[in-house]
Amino acid sequence: MAIGQTGTKRKDWVAVGGQYEYRVLTIPRSTSRGDASRMLTEHAEYGRWELARSVIYVGGERKVWLRRKTLRVRSTLQETT
């Protein structure tokens, strides 16, 4: 892939109505690191989610923002008048 192609694909994606859908997960401090990792891996594999942001609070609670691309589908049917 050439250097300039990435920006072009992004512009094309936005031009056809590309957006992100977000899901926020709150993981309690009692959840082990391994269990949290497994849960996020399942979301990524089966739900096509990707990690957008994560925060660990002072009490040990974790908040994770996941996102995935959504496309608006345009109708291919012609209008009849």
C-alpha positions, 0 to 999 in steps of 0.5 A, spaced: 500 500 500 502 506 498 503 512 503 497 516 500 492 511 499 490 510 506 488 518 506 484 517 500 480 510 503 478 514 509 476 520 505 472 515 501 469 511 507 467 518 510 464 520 503 459 514 503 457 515 510 462 511 514 461 512 522 463 509 528 458 505 533 461 505 540 460 501 546 462 502 553 464 497 558 465 498 565 469 492 568 469 492 576 475 491 580 474 484 582 475 482 575 481 479 574 486 481 568 486 475 564 478 475 565 477 482 562 482 480 556 478 474 554 472 478 554 475 484 550 478 478 545 471 475 544 468 482 543 473 483 538 473 476 534 465 475 534 463 482 534 468 486 530 469 491 535 476 494 536 479 498 542 478 505 542 480 508 549 481 505 556 481 508 563 483 505 569 480 509 575 483 509 582 479 504 585 481 499 580 475 499 576 476 499 568 472 503 563 473 501 556 470 504 549 470 499 543 468 501 536 466 498 530 465 501 523 458 502 520 456 504 513 449 506 511 447 502 505 444 506 499 438 503 496 439 500 489 432 500 487 430 506 482 424 510 484 418 510 479 414 516 478 
